[in-house]
Amino acid sequence: MPRSIQDILDHAEELSRRFEDLDPDEATQIPIEEYLLQRAVVGRARSEQQLLDAVAGARGAGISWQRIGALLGTSAQAAQQRYGAVLESL
């Protein structure tokens, strides 16, 4: 099942909270591959947030779902289904 944008953002917030609350004296070493994966997850969440912000700005400027979908490489309906509910909840 695909994760929603909100799921991705919530996961990034949780990771961010863990990193901020980390006590270096209690830290354990992790393999570089795990570290790189964690960074990729946070990077993806940031990208999703940037995309969500851009879609919100576009909608606020009156750009149609048809045009947004075209720019995202999807249909207007798919773009609205993916981002519309999130934008309404903001």
N, C-alpha and C positions, 0 to 999 in steps of 0.2 A: 504494500500500500504506500503510495507516495506521501511524503511528509508535506504538511502545509507550510507556508511561509512563516506562520506564527510558531509552528513547532520548531523550525530551524532557528528563528530568533530567540525563542525561549531557551533552546539548548545552548546557543552562544552566550546568553546571559548567565546561565548556570556555570559554564566553563569560565567565563570572565570572573564571576564571583569566587570560584575556587582558586583561580590564579591570584586574585587580589588578597584573599584570606590566607594564602600559603605562608607558612612559617618556614623560612629557609633551613632552620635547624632541624625541622622534622621532615624535610623533603627527602625523597628517595630518587635515585637515578632511574631514568627510564631509557629504553632504547631510542636511538635517534629517529628510527622509523615511527615510533609512537609519537614523539615530539612533533615530527613533521606532519603527521596526521592531525594532531590537535591544532596545529597552526592552520592547516588547510580547512578544517571545520570552522574555525573562527573567521578565516578569510572568506569562506563561502557565505557565512552569515552576514558579514559586512557587505558583501556584494549584493545579497538579497535585500538588505536594508537600503542600499543605494538605489537598487532597481525599484523597490517599493516607493521610495521618496520621489524618484523620477516619474513613476506612473501617477502618483498623487499630484505632482506638479503639473503634469500634462493634462490630467482630468480637470484640475483647477483652472487651467488656461483654456478649457473648452475643447481640447483635442478629443476626437471621437474614439470609441473603443475599436472601431474599424482600423483607424490609423495606428493606434497603440498596438493592436494585434499584429498588423503588418510589420511594424518596427521590431516586435518581439519574435517575428517569424512564426506566428500562430494565427488562429482565427480571432475575430472580435469576441465571439462567444467564449472561447477558451481563455482569453486575456481577462475578460470580465469575471468569469467564474473564479479564476485564480486570484485576482487582485481586488475585485469589487467588494467582496465581503470584508476583507481586511481593511480596506479604505473606509468603509462604512463604520467599522468599529473604532476607528481612531478619533 
